[in-house]
Amino acid sequence: MSSADAGRASTPPTPTLVDRRDPALASDWVDDILDRARAQLPLCAVVVGTPGSGRTDLVKVVHERLRVLDVAVSVGMPPDEVSSGRPVVLADDLHTWPGDLVARMTARVDAGTIALVATTEPRDTDQVLRRVLDLARRSGTLLELGPVSTADVLTDAARGGLNLTPATASQIRRRCGGARTVVTAALLAIREAAVAAAPGETVDSMAVVEGVARDHHHRLLRGLDPTTLSVLALASVRGPLDPDSLAETLDVPRDAALEALDRARGSGLLRGADVLVSAASDPLHAVLGGRRLDELRRASVAVRLRSTELTADDALHAAESGVEDPRLVDTLLAGAADATAARAVVLLRAADRVEPGRDDVRLLMAQRALASGDVDGAGVVADTRLETADPGEKGIEHWVGVAAVVAAHRGFASHAADLYRWLGSDRIVAEQLSAVTALLAVGDRAAASAIAAADDGQPPVGARAMRSLAIRGLLTSVGSPDDGLGDGVDLVVRGLAAATSRTGPAASSTLHAAVALALNGGDLNAARTLRGAVGDSADGTLLDAEIALAGGDLESVTRLLPTTEPGGMVDRLRIHAIRLGLARRNGDVPALTALWPEGLSLLAATEVDLYLLRPLAEYWQAAARLADAASIERYIITADRLLDTLDNPVTWSAPWHFAGVQAAVIAADGQLAAERQRHLDAATAPYARASGLAMAARTWSALTFDRVGSITDDEVSAAVAALRSNGLDWEAVRVAGVAALRAEDPSAAANLLETAHSVDADRRRPRPIDGVLTEREAEVGRELLQGFTYREIGARLFISPKTVEHHVSRIRRRLGAGSRSELMSALRAAGCG
């Protein structure tokens, strides 16, 4: 209830008890008792309820009504011989009576010499009480009071002049543990606080409720015996509550443990599967004390360790309580292997406290910290481990792998390469692919080749064979003209695309390199196939945006751009390059100008490596558009030197020098254009596809710097075709548009404009789906990938939401997709993205 609601509460007369607990069932129970007593019929009526359920108040109502009827009443067990008639015995809290007394009373009720109206807490295992309950059940006068519902709270509040929302009523019910008398007291306290508040003063209703509930639970707990309190404490730490475990944990006989469990359940403080009512947790801690709770937790863990039933949660609580047992570490390790990254870190830190310094614990801790995005945390752990390490230590290659990933994410490619060089090629098999990726990033082809050869002579098992294909593909991309450079992308795709289980920072770095290779080769389909190995993740979205930008799909780029900055410096630079590229292609100079200062800061903090040439190319062209090429000249020189180190492999150098020609054209720098064209011609001479890229660059330069009419329409058409074959549709549109503006013949200009429009239409048209889906299903799939709901898709495609749902069901069947993430991945793979 809001504070304003509390302030508007009126103050009606306090309702009577019977009116307040109006449920028809309770009213019928009272009436049935009165009818039987009036007619001197056999009577055994019992109301069962936990403390606060109102069971005692019901018996008081019965007592008052019987007195009005002038029926003989005995509060408690009467003498064996009564003077006249058959008295009605009122027995409150029957569960507290001695068992032999209850047994004698039951016998007299069964013989018809007395009638009985009693209350009791639930007791599942008390055989004496069960006989009483069976008598009441047979006569239909057994009433079981459960916890109040949210509707009950709303009704009681309305009768008290309080206006509650269902959400507030639900909170009150939970805070009070569902106990009716506590709910009633809480509502009354809210009303009194509202009446006592000064004009304009707000009342924190939930604080009032929590105070009432806390006091109730505290009083209730103080009245429980130590063994029952211990059972509740074990429930609060999720200890096992089966009788055998309880008996061993509490060091009591099994029967005593069973009785204590029965009392704990009857207290109303355990719900569902013996879960402690949350509102009772703090009062229990106050009544029992932290030391006793810790003792019980440790004793419970010791019992579970002996029975080999310890869960990760059990082990975590035990570790937090100071239990030191190596078996806890094994349980925590097993739990961390299957947990989310964030939870795994919590479990592993606990394991490290139990047995400090275990290498397997700290390694997994560092790996999971990386997976959760805690690059700095992983770096600290890895640096500590490697500070005094020797390359020959068993398992040290995994630590090198962690440290290298940290270095790569921070933008220190040379540090990652140094780590693998220190390790040496003969001890690196487990990190072979990551090592080759890192060494090629800085141009160390010799070291990468040596590491690639480490697998020679090993059995070609599946994982090793796939890894070998990817390594060969990466090495081929930087090889000599005789190495079959055209096969590099295909090898990498075959080696990585099927590895859908490759997740985490190390895998994302490798896939970033592979996608950069595919985009450099102009193979957008290969890039999309590789991207599918990442699944639905931030890494995958970043790759999607890079692929969309390369293909000129600016609308998708806008949608895919992350709204939050990643932690890794390299990813931040890649995202910023996409933003610069998008702004430049859209002609948005103000946005470009605003982005530029941060871009320079990111460049200064990141080393140039082979896989960042494409983002750096976007910076280069943005600098040309802003006439600020001098700011990034040193990075351009570094990139040129890196390519020279690798003898300018065409797969990487051709797109780089083509970007240089574009930058020169943007800056209207004919000398720079000629210089970059010479580099491009030299790199692409042996390769037809790359030569087309050089020809397109030459045509673009001529359209910018040469006299009008020096380039024919056929040359322009050839340049457009070459650019499209390299996946550069946006650039193809630009070339055709520039040529149309320079054409002297109106007919030729019209034809060139038509070419530009045609290419642009093709660029915007969704990719074909290879017959997997129908045309309508493909439309629905594309809308799903853009994040629209069924209703929104229906409105956009002029069909009903139900029809959209049917289409999605068919798409799932056609693509074999179960979960939503599988559906999204399958749609992208089918060409809908």
Secondary structure, 3 states (H helix, E strand, C coil): CCHHHHHCCCCCCCCCHHHHCCCHHHHHHHHHHHHHHHCCCCCEEEEEECCCCCHHHHHHHHHHHHHHCCCCEEECCCCCCCCCCCCEEEECCHHHCCHHHHHHHHHHHHHCCCEEEEEECCCCCCHHHHHHHHHHHHCCCEEEECCCCHHHHHHHHHHCCCCCCHHHHHHHHHHCCCCHHHHHHHHHHHHHHHHHCCCCCCCCHHHHHHHHHHHHHHHHHHCCCHHHHHHHHHHHCCCCCCHHHHHHHHCCCHHHHHHHHHHHHHCCCEECCCEECHHHHHHHHHHHCHHHHHHHHHHHHHHHHHHCCCCHHHHHHHHHCCCCCHHHHHHHHHHHHHCCHHHHHHHHHHHHHHCCCCHHHHHHHHHHHHHCCCHHHHHHHHHHHHCCCCCCCCCHHHHHHHHHHHHHHHCCHHHHHHHHHHHCHHHCHHHHHHHHHHHHHCCCHHHHHHHHHHHCCCCCCHHHHHHHHHHHHHHHHCCCHHHCHHHHHHHHHHHHCCCCCCCCHHHHHHHHHHHHHHHHCCCHHHHHHHHCCCCCCHHHHHHHHHHHHHCCCHHHHHHHCCCCCCCCHHHHHHHHHHHHHHHHHCCCHHHHHHHHHHHHHHHHCCCCCHHHHHHHHHHHHHHHHCCCHHHHHHHHHHHHHHHHHCCCCHHHHHHHHHHHHHHHHHHCCHHHHHHHHHHHHHHHCCCHHHHHHHHHHHHHHHHHHCCCCCCCHHHHHHHHHHHHHCCCHHHHHHHHHHHHHHCCCHHHHHHHHHHHHHHHHHHHCCCCCCCCCCHHHHHHHHHHHCCCCHHHHHHHHCCCHHHHHHHHHHHHHHHCCCCHHHHHHHHHHCCCC
